[in-house]
């Protein structure tokens, strides 16, 4: 019996899942050989990946440091405390919760901490760049709260703060949300604060996309201005997939209870540890230069496509992404995205302000530069990528041209390898 038990343990240790390993190998190859221009994606460091794959995943740690519902959490307490301290230092805050599994969970926790079912939320229209967790009818927000949305100015395609003030005075929302998933311009959080104060509402800033730029001083900081700031850790922060909440410590008790036991059970301690690693990396001086180069690359690529005759929503960009309106080209967003993916240029189709097409087709594409900047690409490479995108979209039926672009894309990607010596 003893021998069999030992054999069982040995067998458990030696199990190899070739099916999954092959898929991981294929994904590594895909990431290495393509140019990733999806604004919400990035490449974590190998230290972040190593930490996510650690034995911390074995431990249940419901609760918070010093107040757990399981024994043996002393190391989990240390991990979470380090993550919280680093996050507060990074964002200049006095309270944060690093347990949310995602940005949507972070938003949900804020809503459930200060709102009741049926309360009013005023947020950006999804069509104009908002996020589904800000009130989409199929999302929990659209089902449990009364959603009102503000639109961008139809002429400038930018936020019209005066119009939002007028709308807020009529709606009298319980919560106003600033933040977007596809808005390329600077958001003035102080103006949203004025609007919220004028109508007596809470103010939440969803900084999922711009958090890394914000901590680098390249976008106005919502911390200390908004009542609540939510963020994801896997976009411009370049960490593991996950969410976080930052607020004044007076809201700490409400937020903590809303996350656990409100919407989540055991925290993902291996992910929280990886978040701590990412926060440490973002505290390095080099991260500010990285963030600066993200915006520099975004502006360069945006201008290149503009010079090639493509219409850019709002005329340009202030951050890590921009939208291309393809209406005049007679191409839908999904057609363009599929075509570009076929030559190794990976981005996503996206609605544009006042889009006449559905979100499953769209009139535009969204382009972002966090991932290529992590690879070390600069403005010279953005010029090449802009040329590849433009040429491909102008020669959609020319297989010879497309084949040539695919070869060039693969060569350029190979010159900037994402990881060294990595396999499944």
Secondary structure, DSSP 8 states (H G I E B T S, - for coil): -HHHHHHHHHHHHT---HHHHHHHHHHHHHHHHSEE--TT-----HHHHHHHTSGGGG----EETTEESSSS-HHHHHHHHHHHHHHHHHHT-S-EE---SSHHHHHHHHHHHH--TT-EEEEE-GGGT--GGGT-TTSHHHHHSEEEEE-B-TTT-SB-HHHHHHHHHHH--SEEEE--SS--S---HHHHHHHHHHHT-EEEEE-TTTHHHHHTTSS---BTTBSEEEEESSSTT---S-EEEEE-GGGHHHHHHIIIIII-SS--HHHHHHHHHHHHHHHSHHHHHHHHHHHHHHHHHHHHHHHTT-EEGGGS-SSSEEEEE-GGGT--HHHHHHHHHHTTEE-EEE--TT-SS-TTT-SEEEEE-HHHHHTT--HHHHHHHHHHHHHHHH-TT-HHHHHHHHHHHHHHHHTS-SSSS---
